[in-house]
Amino acid sequence: MTEFLSTRLGLAPGLAALLVALIAAVILITFMLLSAIFFVWLERKVSARIQDRLGPTRVGGKFGWLQTLADGLKLLVKEDIIPTNADHMLFRLGPYVALAGSFLAFVALPFGNGVVAQNMDVAVFYMLAVMSSEVFGVILGGYGSGSKWALFGGMREAAQVVSYEVPRAISVLVPIIVAGTMNLSTIALQQTGAFWNWYVFHDPFTFGAFWTFFTCGTASCKRAPFDLAEAESELVAGFHTEYSGFRWLIFFMAEYGSMFAISGIAVLLFLGGWHLGFLPWELSDKIGILGNVINVLVFIVKGWLLVFVMMWVRWTLPRLRIDQVMMTCLRYLLPISCVLLLGVSIWQLLSWQITVLVYANYVLAAVCVAFVAWFTVKLTKAGGVTPTHMMPGAWPAAPASGAPLVPRT
């Protein structure tokens, strides 16, 4: 695009590059904002479904489509309060540092074949590095608030994120060893074809690395059951206790942006990237621009599905204590990730000598398909079972037509 602007429109190369960068930044920040709006609505509906509620049903129609937008407008006009004891500069700076760390990750995130703001040979390293800087915004916000509760929340977050970065980075090395590159576009292209070519099915170690990475990514996004930085029962609301209005909104935009960025990395490293999983060829090579549009939509839907899983986990599992959070990382996830790294290294060496290891992806894919089929059958049958089917007589029988319902005594 830079070459097109400089040759066709006669712009200077430097000006053309700057214009392209501005266009890419506007597109990415718009996508990040719209995704955050959608995720807030989705989380409310998911939590309502799990807790047997309705969720938003009024603003914007039957499904409450505009509820998040209405809440966002409320936050924009809400009074901005800064505590007397706060460090005003750090207090104001914290949310924007957190948002910058989350947004910069999108610069190297390929949404399709060639659909990336900056194609980097070290894209994985870059994304993990800039996403780690989000914690500085959390620390600045907690320290600058002048509140002991916010400070404790910020310190907890720093300890948690720094700890979980280690097994997360080691888990990322597992598919990188298989691919032989840190370029996310190249890794996605290597998974072209049927879904059993995805790296999550490459061998048992990449399969385990996917779940380890996703668990660590959930913790790095401050999501339950790892959200001790926002434990209301102990620290009111953690590092953002003193924030209100627009700056509070910025913190949560950063969180939801990081959720999609982590999901995007997982999709590219393990789940075939933008490929559908049932075509033997690259879609963009066959139908051009339309194929690229489909690729982008497939990638976004895959990322949204993983974000949905994060929400599902949040509203299903109870919050852990801070000592349990740290023990899960240091005692379990860190050794597991090291074993996976060692195992995939040995697997790569042996696969050149033992031919049967090459077909392990078919076995893993078949097992996963069988599990999904079994789970789907169980899910469809569970819809007609009442919670008290194991307790006969717990509820009165349905009354006859016109007869009042009389409870059992």
Buried (B, 14 or more C-beta within 10 A) or exposed (E): EBEEBBEEEEBEEEEBBEBBBEEBBEEBBEBBBEBBBBBBBBBBBBBBEEEEEEBBBEBBEEBBBBBBBBBBEEBEEEEEEBBEEBBEEBBBBBBBBBBBBBBBBBBBBBBBBEBBBEBBEEBBBBBBBBBBBBBBBBBBBBBBBBBEBBBBBBBBBBBBBEBBBBBBBBBBBBBBBBBEBBBBBBBBBBBBBBBBBBBBBBBBBBBBBBBBBBBBBBBBBBBBBBBBBBBEEBBBBBBBBBBBBBBBBBBBBBBBBBBBBBBBBBBBBBBBBBBBBEEEEBBBEEEEEEBBBBBBEBBBEBBBEBBBBBBBBBBEEEBBEBEEBBEBBBEEBBEBBBBBBEBBBEBBEEBEEEEEBEEBBEEBBEEBEEEEEEEEEEEEEEEEEEEEEEEEEEEEEEEEEEEEEEEEE
